[in-house]
C-alpha cells in the first residue's frame, strides 16, 4: 500500500509556523503590557505613599514638603501619562495580534480538517482497492477450481 501524501501539507506546515510566530509576538506584547502596567502602578503607588507621608507630618514641615512635591509632581504625572499612552498603544497591538493569531489558527484548523477528510477518503479508497484485489483473487481461484473440475469430468 502506498503512503498517504497530501498536496497541501506544505501550506499547513507554513501556517503552523506562522501561528507559532504570531503567538510568540503576542506573548511579547503581553509581557511588555504587563511591564508597563506594573511600572505605572509602581509610580502611582510611590506618589500616593509620598502624599500620605506628607499629610502625617507637622504643619511647618508639611508646607515645605508639599511645595517640593508639587514642583516635582508634574514630571511624575507626565511620566505616568506617557506610560498610559504606551499601555493604550500596546493594548491596541494586543487586540490586533490576537485577531491575527485567531485568523491563522482558523485557517490552519480548516486545513487540518481537510487533511483529515482527505486521509479518510484515501483510506476508504485503499480499502476498496484491497477488497477489489481480494475479490479478483477469489474469482480467479474459483474459476481455476471450476475449470479443473470440468476437466476431470
Backbone as a chain_set.jsonl record, in Angstrom:
{"seq": "XXXXXXXXXXXXXXXXXXXXXXXXXXXXXXXXXXXXXXXXXXXXXXXXXXXXXXXXXXXXXXXXXXXXXXXXXXXXXXXXXXXXXXXXXXXXXXXXXXXXXXXXXXXXXXXXXXXXXXXXXXXXXXXXXXXXXXXXXXXXXXXXXXXXXXXXX", "coords": {"N": [[0.843, -1.175, 0.0], [0.586, 2.171, -0.891], [1.959, 5.187, 0.482], [0.206, 7.743, 2.306], [-0.095, 10.89, 0.9], [-0.5, 14.251, 1.096], [-1.349, 16.989, -0.809], [-1.46, 19.613, 0.107], [0.094, 19.795, 2.342], [2.47, 21.24, 2.798], [1.552, 23.857, 2.858], [0.005, 23.751, 5.163], [2.053, 23.261, 7.019], [3.489, 25.662, 6.824], [1.55, 27.47, 7.734], [1.277, 26.556, 10.339], [3.783, 27.187, 11.413], [3.637, 29.926, 11.077], [1.536, 30.545, 12.818], [2.743, 29.867, 15.262], [4.803, 31.776, 15.319], [3.332, 34.184, 15.367], [1.996, 33.825, 17.783], [4.153, 33.898, 19.537], [4.94, 36.549, 19.159], [2.642, 37.749, 20.168], [2.786, 36.969, 22.873], [5.068, 38.391, 23.606], [4.131, 40.996, 23.383], [2.201, 40.931, 25.385], [3.847, 40.596, 27.615], [5.275, 43.04, 27.534], [3.168, 44.779, 27.926], [2.324, 44.064, 30.502], [4.62, 44.784, 31.923], [4.709, 47.58, 31.53], [2.288, 48.322, 32.727], [2.805, 47.51, 35.353], [4.965, 49.204, 35.969], [3.707, 51.695, 35.788], [1.754, 51.458, 37.826], [3.445, 51.196, 40.002], [4.713, 53.716, 40.049], [2.471, 55.338, 40.518], [1.747, 54.368, 43.016], [3.978, 55.081, 44.552], [3.736, 57.885, 44.477], [1.29, 58.161, 45.837], [2.004, 57.137, 48.338], [3.936, 59.005, 49.086], [2.333, 61.316, 49.274], [0.636, 60.548, 51.363], [2.501, 60.306, 53.397], [3.393, 62.942, 53.623], [1.079, 64.17, 54.517], [0.942, 63.27, 57.113], [2.857, 64.608, 58.492], [4.075, 67.327, 60.566], [2.725, 70.67, 60.585], [4.498, 72.83, 59.785], [6.688, 71.509, 58.576], [5.256, 70.08, 56.732], [4.266, 71.968, 54.878], [6.582, 72.796, 53.511], [7.346, 70.328, 52.392], [5.094, 69.797, 50.82], [5.24, 71.847, 48.941], [7.651, 71.188, 47.634], [6.901, 68.66, 46.664], [4.77, 69.327, 44.916], [6.164, 70.836, 43.024], [7.674, 68.884, 41.737], [5.843, 66.992, 40.991], [4.653, 67.323, 38.531], [6.451, 66.293, 36.68], [6.401, 63.578, 37.337], [3.694, 63.093, 36.815], [3.655, 63.523, 34.057], [5.254, 61.415, 33.234], [3.678, 59.263, 34.041], [1.439, 59.697, 32.395], [2.68, 59.267, 29.912], [3.286, 56.553, 30.168], [0.669, 55.568, 30.317], [-0.212, 56.146, 27.744], [1.516, 54.517, 26.26], [0.615, 52.051, 27.196], [-1.989, 52.087, 26.169], [-1.432, 51.988, 23.415], [-0.11, 49.531, 23.292], [-2.201, 47.868, 24.089], [-3.913, 48.087, 21.908], [-2.273, 46.969, 19.906], [-2.143, 44.433, 21.007], [-4.807, 43.516, 20.784], [-5.016, 43.521, 17.964], [-2.993, 41.67, 17.272], [-3.962, 39.406, 18.535], [-6.264, 38.983, 17.028], [-5.037, 38.386, 14.58], [-3.694, 35.999, 15.239], [-5.893, 34.353, 15.792], [-7.119, 34.315, 13.278], [-5.176, 33.023, 11.683], [-5.084, 30.606, 13.076], [-7.696, 29.612, 12.682], [-7.643, 29.228, 9.896], [-5.61, 27.325, 9.74], [-6.78, 25.247, 11.214], [-8.892, 24.672, 9.517], [-7.466, 23.676, 7.324], [-6.354, 21.426, 8.556], [-8.654, 19.947, 8.999], [-9.449, 19.47, 6.381], [-7.272, 17.889, 5.598], [-7.637, 15.687, 7.241], [-10.075, 14.728, 6.263], [-9.267, 14.119, 3.641], [-7.422, 12.125, 4.195], [-9.078, 10.159, 5.322], [-10.671, 9.608, 3.101], [-8.691, 8.631, 1.396], [-7.955, 6.33, 2.828], [-10.366, 4.887, 2.688], [-10.474, 4.489, -0.09], [-8.158, 2.955, -0.449], [-8.871, 0.685, 1.009], [-11.049, -0.128, -0.52], [-9.732, -0.747, -2.937], [-8.074, -2.835, -2.063], [-10.036, -4.678, -1.342], [-11.168, -5.107, -3.836], [-9.003, -6.317, -5.138], [-8.769, -8.639, -3.577], [-11.262, -9.812, -4.165], [-10.919, -10.298, -6.901], [-8.83, -12.182, -6.806], [-10.147, -14.232, -5.461], [-12.141, -14.822, -7.316], [-10.57, -15.682, -9.473], [-9.346, -17.902, -8.304], [-11.602, -19.463, -7.793], [-12.53, -19.804, -10.423], [-10.438, -21.261, -11.534], [-10.628, -23.546, -10.001], [-13.136, -24.446, -10.801], [-12.683, -24.839, -13.56], [-10.797, -26.853, -13.404], [-12.341, -28.84, -12.277], [-14.144, -29.316, -14.305], [-12.527, -30.473, -16.238], [-11.861, -32.889, -15.104], [-14.21, -34.227, -15.212]], "CA": [[0.0, 0.0, 0.0], [1.392, 3.377, -0.949], [1.851, 6.089, 1.623], [-0.683, 8.897, 2.132], [0.59, 12.161, 0.657], [-1.49, 15.315, 0.9], [-0.659, 18.015, -1.581], [-1.464, 20.893, 0.816], [0.817, 19.638, 3.606], [3.436, 22.33, 2.968], [0.779, 25.04, 3.26], [-0.325, 23.54, 6.575], [3.288, 23.446, 7.79], [3.782, 27.097, 6.839], [0.561, 28.106, 8.61], [1.6, 26.162, 11.711], [4.922, 28.018, 11.819], [3.152, 31.305, 11.158], [0.778, 30.656, 14.065], [3.708, 29.873, 16.365], [5.481, 33.064, 15.291], [2.393, 35.214, 15.816], [1.757, 33.607, 19.215], [5.344, 34.398, 20.214], [4.822, 38.004, 19.135], [1.559, 38.098, 21.09], [3.294, 36.833, 24.234], [5.981, 39.506, 23.838], [3.301, 42.18, 23.621], [1.593, 40.76, 26.712], [4.9, 40.871, 28.594], [5.513, 44.482, 27.527], [1.986, 45.399, 28.524], [2.388, 43.819, 31.948], [5.729, 45.576, 32.468], [4.3, 48.996, 31.549], [1.263, 48.478, 33.771], [3.487, 47.413, 36.635], [5.738, 50.427, 36.169], [2.77, 52.779, 36.046], [1.182, 51.258, 39.156], [4.501, 51.475, 40.968], [4.863, 55.176, 40.139], [1.283, 55.863, 41.196], [1.818, 53.961, 44.422], [5.005, 55.916, 45.187], [3.146, 59.213, 44.674], [0.291, 58.058, 46.903], [2.726, 56.969, 49.604], [4.535, 60.308, 49.426], [1.262, 62.209, 49.727], [0.196, 60.094, 52.684], [3.563, 60.635, 54.354], [3.382, 64.4, 53.795], [-0.1, 64.515, 55.32], [1.17, 62.889, 58.511], [3.886, 65.469, 59.096], [3.632, 68.556, 61.231], [2.338, 71.72, 59.647], [5.653, 73.577, 59.256], [7.424, 70.61, 57.67], [4.336, 69.654, 55.671], [4.194, 73.004, 53.84], [7.803, 72.695, 52.683], [7.28, 69.069, 51.635], [4.042, 69.925, 49.796], [5.773, 72.702, 47.885], [8.61, 70.365, 46.897], [6.127, 67.616, 45.978], [4.027, 69.921, 43.792], [7.121, 71.229, 41.98], [8.17, 67.704, 41.016], [4.73, 66.113, 40.635], [4.381, 67.469, 37.093], [7.332, 65.361, 35.989], [5.85, 62.243, 37.562], [2.428, 62.996, 36.086], [3.98, 63.387, 32.631], [5.744, 60.043, 33.049], [2.509, 58.378, 34.159], [0.668, 59.856, 31.149], [3.43, 58.582, 28.849], [3.061, 55.117, 30.369], [-0.725, 55.273, 29.952], [-0.271, 56.159, 26.272], [2.178, 53.282, 25.815], [-0.302, 50.952, 27.511], [-3.087, 52.14, 25.201], [-0.896, 51.508, 22.129], [0.126, 48.089, 23.43], [-3.498, 47.178, 24.116], [-4.384, 48.027, 20.516], [-1.446, 45.948, 19.245], [-2.551, 43.135, 21.581], [-6.064, 43.114, 20.123], [-4.719, 43.216, 16.561], [-2.211, 40.431, 17.193], [-4.877, 38.325, 18.906], [-7.095, 38.731, 15.845], [-4.188, 37.706, 13.591], [-3.48, 34.622, 15.7], [-7.143, 33.618, 15.604], [-7.327, 34.119, 11.838], [-4.248, 31.975, 11.23], [-5.496, 29.348, 13.704], [-8.892, 29.104, 11.978], [-7.204, 28.751, 8.591], [-4.864, 26.089, 9.982], [-7.737, 24.205, 11.613], [-9.599, 24.296, 8.294], [-6.562, 22.806, 6.57], [-6.257, 20.144, 9.257], [-9.901, 19.228, 8.754], [-9.356, 18.992, 5.0], [-6.308, 16.789, 5.574], [-8.289, 14.542, 7.877], [-11.048, 14.208, 5.298], [-8.524, 13.52, 2.531], [-6.841, 10.876, 4.696], [-10.166, 9.194, 5.427], [-11.03, 9.227, 1.728], [-7.585, 7.808, 0.935], [-8.063, 5.017, 3.48], [-11.516, 4.188, 2.086], [-10.082, 4.087, -1.445], [-7.213, 1.846, -0.315], [-9.637, -0.493, 1.434], [-11.825, -0.551, -1.689], [-8.808, -1.39, -3.878], [-7.684, -4.122, -1.481], [-11.183, -5.577, -1.452], [-11.285, -5.459, -5.248], [-7.938, -7.274, -5.421], [-9.157, -9.911, -2.948], [-12.359, -10.38, -4.952], [-10.355, -10.821, -8.141], [-8.11, -13.413, -6.472], [-11.145, -15.264, -5.156], [-12.775, -15.195, -8.59], [-9.599, -16.463, -10.237], [-9.203, -19.194, -7.621], [-12.848, -20.202, -8.036], [-12.565, -20.157, -11.839], [-9.471, -22.342, -11.721], [-11.19, -24.755, -9.391], [-14.224, -24.892, -11.683], [-12.142, -25.376, -14.811], [-10.151, -28.11, -13.05], [-13.411, -29.804, -12.021], [-14.734, -29.661, -15.591], [-11.586, -31.332, -16.938], [-11.897, -34.225, -14.521], [-15.495, -34.869, -15.527]], "C": [[0.892, 1.243, 0.0], [1.045, 4.315, 0.204], [0.934, 7.263, 1.291], [0.155, 10.159, 1.954], [-0.469, 13.202, 0.324], [-0.803, 16.493, 0.254], [-0.628, 19.388, -0.902], [-0.679, 20.849, 2.133], [1.802, 20.781, 3.848], [2.738, 23.618, 3.397], [0.424, 24.934, 4.741], [0.909, 23.749, 7.452], [3.639, 24.931, 7.918], [2.823, 27.813, 7.797], [0.81, 27.754, 10.077], [2.756, 27.011, 12.234], [4.504, 29.478, 11.98], [2.362, 31.514, 12.455], [1.728, 30.711, 15.264], [4.421, 31.222, 16.465], [4.566, 34.164, 15.833], [2.063, 35.053, 17.303], [2.944, 34.11, 20.036], [5.304, 35.924, 20.284], [3.748, 38.474, 20.115], [2.045, 38.015, 22.538], [4.274, 37.962, 24.572], [5.208, 40.785, 24.136], [2.668, 42.108, 25.008], [2.626, 41.064, 27.807], [5.2, 42.366, 28.681], [4.374, 45.221, 28.217], [2.007, 45.243, 30.041], [3.489, 44.658, 32.587], [5.339, 47.05, 32.571], [3.238, 49.235, 32.621], [1.891, 48.424, 35.155], [4.265, 48.673, 36.964], [4.825, 51.6, 36.513], [2.163, 52.655, 37.451], [2.203, 51.553, 40.248], [4.669, 52.98, 41.155], [3.667, 55.806, 40.854], [1.315, 55.56, 42.687], [2.837, 54.801, 45.169], [4.445, 57.312, 45.462], [2.115, 59.196, 45.802], [0.965, 57.937, 48.266], [3.367, 58.281, 50.048], [3.478, 61.279, 49.936], [0.775, 61.821, 51.118], [1.225, 60.446, 53.748], [3.588, 62.133, 54.642], [2.214, 64.816, 54.688], [0.109, 64.217, 56.807], [2.157, 63.82, 59.23], [3.253, 66.702, 59.765], [3.487, 69.675, 60.21], [3.534, 72.434, 59.027], [6.417, 72.734, 58.236], [6.552, 70.234, 56.474], [4.293, 70.684, 54.549], [5.41, 72.956, 52.923], [7.759, 71.435, 51.811], [6.24, 69.136, 50.522], [4.542, 70.771, 48.625], [6.751, 71.918, 47.009], [7.881, 69.306, 46.065], [5.418, 68.184, 44.753], [4.953, 70.373, 42.674], [7.524, 70.036, 41.114], [7.053, 66.753, 40.578], [4.418, 66.179, 39.141], [5.222, 66.487, 36.288], [6.804, 63.931, 36.129], [4.534, 62.046, 36.817], [2.663, 62.816, 34.588], [4.45, 61.963, 32.341], [4.587, 59.041, 33.132], [1.642, 58.476, 32.911], [1.354, 59.151, 29.976], [3.224, 57.069, 28.956], [1.639, 54.722, 29.993], [-0.89, 55.24, 28.432], [0.378, 54.895, 25.706], [1.27, 52.079, 26.059], [-1.44, 50.916, 26.51], [-2.63, 51.596, 23.842], [-0.671, 50.002, 22.185], [-1.172, 47.303, 23.477], [-4.084, 47.055, 22.71], [-3.603, 46.965, 19.753], [-1.822, 44.552, 19.723], [-3.827, 42.638, 20.914], [-5.828, 42.727, 18.662], [-3.994, 41.876, 16.427], [-3.065, 39.232, 17.571], [-5.768, 37.966, 17.722], [-6.295, 37.997, 14.766], [-3.981, 36.243, 13.97], [-4.739, 33.793, 15.464], [-7.425, 33.345, 14.126], [-6.446, 32.991, 11.313], [-4.672, 30.625, 11.803], [-6.72, 28.752, 12.995], [-8.514, 28.529, 10.615], [-6.502, 27.401, 8.735], [-5.812, 24.954, 10.363], [-8.559, 23.742, 10.417], [-8.757, 23.354, 7.441], [-6.443, 21.431, 7.228], [-7.507, 19.302, 9.039], [-9.908, 18.664, 7.328], [-8.393, 17.812, 4.886], [-6.916, 15.528, 6.166], [-9.301, 13.899, 6.922], [-10.342, 13.516, 4.136], [-7.913, 12.187, 2.962], [-7.909, 9.789, 4.814], [-10.587, 8.69, 4.048], [-9.953, 8.314, 1.143], [-7.686, 6.401, 1.522], [-9.239, 4.219, 2.906], [-11.166, 3.664, 0.692], [-9.118, 2.905, -1.395], [-7.937, 0.563, 0.092], [-10.461, -1.039, 0.273], [-10.938, -1.275, -2.699], [-8.353, -2.76, -3.361], [-8.814, -5.137, -1.601], [-11.366, -6.028, -2.903], [-10.244, -6.508, -5.626], [-8.27, -8.644, -4.816], [-10.291, -10.584, -3.715], [-11.847, -10.989, -6.253], [-9.608, -12.13, -7.885], [-9.095, -14.558, -6.194], [-11.818, -15.747, -6.436], [-11.847, -16.064, -9.414], [-9.447, -17.851, -9.622], [-10.438, -20.06, -7.875], [-12.92, -20.666, -9.486], [-11.594, -21.306, -12.131], [-10.011, -23.647, -11.154], [-12.308, -25.318, -10.261], [-13.691, -25.485, -12.977], [-11.413, -26.699, -14.558], [-11.192, -29.19, -12.817], [-14.041, -30.228, -13.338], [-13.82, -30.611, -16.36], [-11.637, -32.746, -16.395], [-13.215, -34.938, -14.826], [-15.493, -35.527, -16.825]], "O": [[1.83, 1.349, 0.79], [-0.026, 4.229, 0.805], [0.885, 7.722, 0.15], [1.02, 10.454, 2.78], [-1.238, 13.04, -0.624], [0.235, 16.945, 0.739], [0.159, 20.245, -1.303], [-0.78, 21.768, 2.945], [1.952, 21.24, 4.981], [3.271, 24.379, 4.204], [0.531, 25.911, 5.482], [0.812, 24.356, 8.519], [4.037, 25.395, 8.987], [3.245, 28.664, 8.579], [0.573, 28.579, 10.959], [2.713, 27.498, 13.364], [4.952, 30.172, 12.893], [2.507, 32.545, 13.112], [1.532, 31.514, 16.176], [4.618, 31.747, 17.56], [4.983, 34.976, 16.66], [1.87, 36.047, 18.003], [2.759, 34.684, 21.109], [5.592, 36.517, 21.324], [3.926, 39.477, 20.807], [1.746, 38.898, 23.342], [4.302, 38.434, 25.709], [5.576, 41.557, 25.021], [2.607, 43.111, 25.72], [2.307, 41.712, 28.804], [5.362, 42.903, 29.777], [4.59, 46.158, 28.985], [1.736, 46.195, 30.772], [3.304, 45.188, 33.683], [5.608, 47.695, 33.584], [3.285, 50.235, 33.338], [1.539, 49.214, 36.031], [4.232, 49.155, 38.095], [5.122, 52.395, 37.405], [2.073, 53.645, 38.178], [1.859, 52.099, 41.297], [4.756, 53.464, 42.283], [3.83, 56.695, 41.69], [0.952, 56.398, 43.512], [2.589, 55.197, 46.308], [4.648, 57.863, 46.544], [2.074, 60.111, 46.624], [0.537, 58.568, 49.234], [3.345, 58.627, 51.229], [3.703, 61.985, 50.919], [0.532, 62.69, 51.956], [0.873, 60.837, 54.86], [3.785, 62.542, 55.786], [2.352, 65.713, 55.519], [-0.502, 64.864, 57.659], [2.255, 63.795, 60.457], [2.09, 67.044, 59.552], [4.055, 69.624, 59.119], [3.555, 72.617, 57.81], [6.749, 73.214, 57.152], [7.041, 70.089, 55.354], [4.286, 70.309, 53.377], [5.281, 73.061, 51.703], [8.099, 71.482, 50.629], [6.451, 68.614, 49.427], [4.295, 70.447, 47.464], [6.681, 71.983, 45.781], [8.213, 69.088, 44.9], [5.462, 67.589, 43.676], [4.584, 70.305, 41.501], [7.694, 70.169, 39.902], [7.319, 65.794, 39.854], [3.969, 65.193, 38.556], [4.739, 65.913, 35.312], [6.768, 63.173, 35.159], [4.28, 60.979, 36.259], [1.958, 62.05, 33.931], [4.085, 61.378, 31.321], [4.541, 58.079, 32.365], [1.159, 57.459, 32.414], [0.695, 58.519, 29.151], [3.013, 56.391, 27.951], [1.424, 53.657, 29.414], [-1.62, 54.404, 27.899], [-0.153, 54.279, 24.782], [1.174, 51.189, 25.213], [-1.823, 49.843, 26.044], [-3.353, 50.836, 23.198], [-1.001, 49.282, 21.242], [-1.24, 46.189, 22.959], [-4.681, 46.035, 22.368], [-4.189, 46.154, 19.036], [-1.821, 43.6, 18.942], [-3.916, 41.474, 20.524], [-6.37, 41.732, 18.181], [-4.338, 41.054, 15.577], [-2.913, 38.156, 16.993], [-5.999, 36.789, 17.444], [-6.814, 37.09, 14.115], [-4.082, 35.356, 13.123], [-4.66, 32.659, 14.991], [-7.912, 32.273, 13.768], [-6.913, 32.112, 10.588], [-4.627, 29.612, 11.104], [-6.776, 27.549, 12.74], [-9.005, 27.47, 10.226], [-6.752, 26.467, 7.974], [-5.661, 23.829, 9.887], [-8.889, 22.561, 10.308], [-9.258, 22.366, 6.905], [-6.432, 20.404, 6.548], [-7.423, 18.081, 8.91], [-10.32, 17.526, 7.102], [-8.663, 16.851, 4.166], [-6.723, 14.431, 5.643], [-9.364, 12.675, 6.799], [-10.769, 12.448, 3.695], [-7.889, 11.233, 2.186], [-7.673, 8.637, 4.451], [-10.826, 7.498, 3.855], [-10.269, 7.334, 0.47], [-7.525, 5.408, 0.812], [-9.12, 3.017, 2.667], [-11.518, 2.539, 0.336], [-9.231, 1.968, -2.186], [-7.642, -0.515, -0.425], [-10.565, -2.252, 0.092], [-11.338, -2.298, -3.256], [-8.258, -3.72, -4.125], [-8.585, -6.304, -1.92], [-11.681, -7.19, -3.163], [-10.545, -7.466, -6.338], [-8.079, -9.677, -5.458], [-10.278, -11.802, -3.894], [-12.288, -12.064, -6.659], [-9.737, -13.079, -8.658], [-8.897, -15.69, -6.634], [-12.037, -16.945, -6.614], [-12.274, -17.064, -9.991], [-9.423, -18.854, -10.335], [-10.319, -21.256, -8.143], [-13.327, -21.796, -9.754], [-11.916, -22.215, -12.895], [-9.865, -24.712, -11.754], [-12.411, -26.532, -10.435], [-14.183, -26.513, -13.443], [-11.417, -27.575, -15.422], [-10.944, -30.354, -13.133], [-14.437, -31.384, -13.482], [-14.317, -31.482, -17.075], [-11.472, -33.705, -17.149], [-13.293, -36.16, -14.696], [-16.503, -36.108, -17.224]]}, "num_chains": 1, "name": "protein.A"}
